[in-house]
């Protein structure tokens, strides 16, 4: 998932995607432990997607705090 795609999403969509990615990461760990993981780069890509999702959520949180403080 590209950063442009994530930024175009609503906050609810990002939270849903984050939950899905965390579940996928959980399943990938099991596949890796049992030797069934075919593409060894998949966990890395999933971790990076999770990081991107969290980054955009944090950016929005900080922007809301700044807007709230400027409004006071």
DONUTOR-797797 format. One record per residue (C-alpha): residue number from 1; residue in three letters; z, x, y. Coordinates in steps of 0.05 Angstrom, whole numbers, plus 32768, in hexadecimal, padded with zeros to 4 digits. Layout:
<rofis>
@seq:NUM, type:ALA, pz:Z, px:X, py:Y
...
</rofis>
This chain:
<rofis>
@seq:1, type:UNK, pz:8000, px:8000, py:8000
@seq:2, type:UNK, pz:7FEB, px:801D, py:8042
@seq:3, type:UNK, pz:8018, px:801D, py:807F
@seq:4, type:UNK, pz:7FE6, px:7FF2, py:80A6
@seq:5, type:UNK, pz:7FEB, px:7FBD, py:8070
@seq:6, type:UNK, pz:8037, px:7FBF, py:8072
@seq:7, type:UNK, pz:803B, px:7FB9, py:80BD
@seq:8, type:UNK, pz:800E, px:7F7C, py:80BB
@seq:9, type:UNK, pz:803F, px:7F59, py:808D
@seq:10, type:UNK, pz:8078, px:7F2D, py:80A3
@seq:11, type:UNK, pz:80BF, px:7F44, py:8098
@seq:12, type:UNK, pz:80C8, px:7F12, py:805E
@seq:13, type:UNK, pz:8089, px:7F2C, py:803D
@seq:14, type:UNK, pz:80A2, px:7F73, py:8044
@seq:15, type:UNK, pz:80E5, px:7F60, py:8024
@seq:16, type:UNK, pz:80C0, px:7F3E, py:7FEA
@seq:17, type:UNK, pz:8093, px:7F7A, py:7FE1
@seq:18, type:UNK, pz:80CF, px:7FA8, py:7FE3
@seq:19, type:UNK, pz:80F1, px:7F80, py:7FAC
@seq:20, type:UNK, pz:80B2, px:7F82, py:7F82
@seq:21, type:UNK, pz:80AA, px:7FCD, py:7F8B
@seq:22, type:UNK, pz:80F2, px:7FDA, py:7F78
@seq:23, type:UNK, pz:80E9, px:7FB0, py:7F39
@seq:24, type:UNK, pz:80A9, px:7FD6, py:7F29
@seq:25, type:UNK, pz:80CE, px:8018, py:7F32
@seq:26, type:UNK, pz:8104, px:8000, py:7F02
@seq:27, type:UNK, pz:80CF, px:7FF0, py:7ECE
@seq:28, type:UNK, pz:80AB, px:8032, py:7ED9
@seq:29, type:UNK, pz:80EC, px:8058, py:7ECB
@seq:30, type:UNK, pz:80F1, px:8035, py:7E88
@seq:31, type:UNK, pz:80A8, px:8044, py:7E77
@seq:32, type:UNK, pz:80B2, px:808D, py:7E89
@seq:33, type:UNK, pz:80F1, px:8093, py:7E5F
@seq:34, type:UNK, pz:80CF, px:8074, py:7E22
@seq:35, type:UNK, pz:8090, px:809E, py:7E2A
@seq:36, type:UNK, pz:8063, px:8062, py:7E39
@seq:37, type:UNK, pz:8052, px:8076, py:7E80
@seq:38, type:UNK, pz:8008, px:8086, py:7E84
@seq:39, type:UNK, pz:8000, px:8099, py:7ECD
@seq:40, type:UNK, pz:8037, px:80C9, py:7EE1
@seq:41, type:UNK, pz:8028, px:80C1, py:7F2B
@seq:42, type:UNK, pz:8039, px:8077, py:7F2C
@seq:43, type:UNK, pz:8084, px:8080, py:7F37
@seq:44, type:UNK, pz:8075, px:80AF, py:7F71
@seq:45, type:UNK, pz:8046, px:807D, py:7F92
@seq:46, type:UNK, pz:8078, px:8045, py:7F87
@seq:47, type:UNK, pz:80B1, px:806D, py:7FA7
@seq:48, type:UNK, pz:8085, px:807C, py:7FE3
@seq:49, type:UNK, pz:8072, px:8033, py:7FEA
@seq:50, type:UNK, pz:80BC, px:8021, py:7FE9
@seq:51, type:UNK, pz:80C9, px:8055, py:801F
@seq:52, type:UNK, pz:8091, px:8039, py:804A
@seq:53, type:UNK, pz:80AB, px:7FF3, py:8044
@seq:54, type:UNK, pz:80F1, px:8009, py:8057
@seq:55, type:UNK, pz:80D7, px:8031, py:8091
@seq:56, type:UNK, pz:80B2, px:7FF5, py:80AF
@seq:57, type:UNK, pz:80F0, px:7FC9, py:80A6
@seq:58, type:UNK, pz:811A, px:7FFD, py:80CA
@seq:59, type:UNK, pz:80E7, px:8003, py:8103
@seq:60, type:UNK, pz:80EA, px:7FB8, py:810D
@seq:61, type:UNK, pz:8136, px:7FB9, py:810C
@seq:62, type:UNK, pz:8139, px:7FEF, py:8140
@seq:63, type:UNK, pz:8105, px:7FCC, py:816B
@seq:64, type:UNK, pz:812F, px:7F8D, py:8169
@seq:65, type:UNK, pz:816E, px:7FB2, py:817D
@seq:66, type:UNK, pz:814A, px:7FD3, py:81B8
@seq:67, type:UNK, pz:812E, px:7F91, py:81CF
@seq:68, type:UNK, pz:8173, px:7F71, py:81CA
@seq:69, type:UNK, pz:8193, px:7FA8, py:81F3
@seq:70, type:UNK, pz:815D, px:7FA6, py:8228
@seq:71, type:UNK, pz:8167, px:7F5B, py:822D
@seq:72, type:UNK, pz:81B1, px:7F61, py:823E
</rofis>
